[in-house]
Amino acid sequence: MVYIGIDLGTTYSCVAIVENGRPVAIHNDDGRRTVPSVVAFTDKEILVGNTALEYTSDFSRVLYGGLFHFKS
């Protein structure tokens, strides 16, 4: 049986599995163990995690910290 733990934090999120009785965080494509809990909405797509943070310094169309800040 495989055990998976998911931490959906307000700042960062993380996924771990249990190996040899101990939790092991899973690395993402960037080699990081945590992902920013951020979603950005562009005119063409929805971005998540580090990509969303790198997309903009204007947080008027970004979901973070459990709050949605949207300005038209």
N, C-alpha and C positions, 0 to 999 in steps of 0.2 A: 504494500500500500504506500502511496506517495502522499505526503502532507505538504500543503502549500499555505503560506501565510501572506496576506496582503495588508499592508499598512497604507491606508488612504489618508495621509496627513493633510492638514491645511496649508503647510508650506512645502513639504516634500513627501513623495510616496515611494514605497519599496515593496519588493516581492522576495520571499525567501522560501526555500524548501528545507526539508530535514534530511541530513545525510549523517549516518552513523550516530543518530540520536542528538545531533546538534543542528541548529538553524544555520543556513548558509544563504546569504543574500545573492540574488541573481544579478549579474552585470548586464547592462544594456549594450547597445551597439557602440556607444562611446566609451565603454569600460567603466562606467559609473554604477554605483550600487543604489543610488537614489535618483529620483526624477522630480524636478520641480512640479508642484501641483498647479500648473498654469495651463489655460486654454486661451488661444487667441483666434479671433475671427477676422479673416481677410475678406476681400470682395469675392475671392475665388475658392478659398479652402479654409479648413479648420486646422490649426496647428496646436500641438500639445508639447508639454515638457520643455526641454532645453531649446528646441526649435521655436517655440512660442516666445520664450524669453529673448532669444536672439533676434526675433522678427522686428520688435519695436521697442522704442523707449516711451512711446505714447500708449499709456495703459487705458485709454478711453474705450477700447474694444477688447478687453482682456478679462478673463475670469480667473481670480486668484484668491487665496485665503478664504474660500467658501463664499465669496461675494462677487457679484457680477456688476461691473462698472461699465455702463454703455452710454455714450453720448453720440447723438447724430450730427 
